[in-house]
Amino acid sequence: MIRVFVVDDHTLMRESISNELAREEDITVVGSASSVAEARLGLLSTTPDVVIIDLVLPDGSGSSLIAALRSELPTTDFLVLSAYEDYDRIYGAILAGAVGYLGKAYMTGALATSIREVHAGGSPMSSQIARKVIQAFHNIVKPQMPVGKLSDREQQILHILVTGRSYKEIATTLFISVETVRTHVRNIYRKLQIHSAEELKKSDIFRVV
């Protein structure tokens, strides 16, 4: 039996999801919550197999909750179900630890299948969401450098930086402070021996894919 917990601030949405999953013989809903605080308590007490989670909650973001609970719930998978489909939210959720991302507009009758896919080790993603991710990566300038030259965090910041996003946007996406972003960017410039974002984009170290 796959044990599922639902996190969404809309009562009708939580009830709709629970009612849909109640028809499945191999899935049971063990709890639900409408806020980050409520979800934290419920998740730690039930330790579900799969969490269906919205990203916008009244007291915080679903992504921050995922990031906070990953180490405390190592056997729990987080599956985002959101009306928001912008790349920054998708990327932020994946970095936080979500294993799949579904658009609410496209999920009628298909949620149970996605839950089973997650439980089996898969990463379901609505086709429209997947298209956005692929298009975004097509526009990213990928570094042609030894893998070990930059840290994992520096490479994450680099990939966002070259798309033109501000330090504040990078900080929001990665759940770090703006000052931490500045420190990482200074280290990136030092390691690549460049002095500005414009110089970075013109560098022979990079090519657009």
Number of C-alpha atoms within 10 A of each C-alpha: 9 15 19 25 24 27 27 26 20 14 11 10 14 20 14 12 18 19 12 15 19 14 11 11 9 12 16 17 18 17 19 23 21 19 21 22 14 13 22 16 11 19 23 12 10 13 18 23 20 21 26 24 29 25 23 17 17 11 12 13 16 25 27 18 20 26 18 14 17 16 10 12 15 10 11 19 24 28 27 27 24 20 14 17 16 11 14 19 17 25 18 20 27 19 17 22 19 24 18 23 28 27 17 17 11 13 13 10 10 10 19 19 11 20 26 16 14 19 16 9 10 13 16 20 19 17 13 12 18 15 12 15 18 10 12 14 15 12 12 18 19 17 16 10 11 7 10 8 12 17 13 11 11 17 18 14 21 23 17 20 21 17 14 12 13 14 19 14 16 23 17 15 21 21 15 12 13 16 12 12 22 14 11 19 20 16 15 21 16 11 11 15 11 14 13 11 15 10 12 19 16 10 13 10 13 14 13 11 9
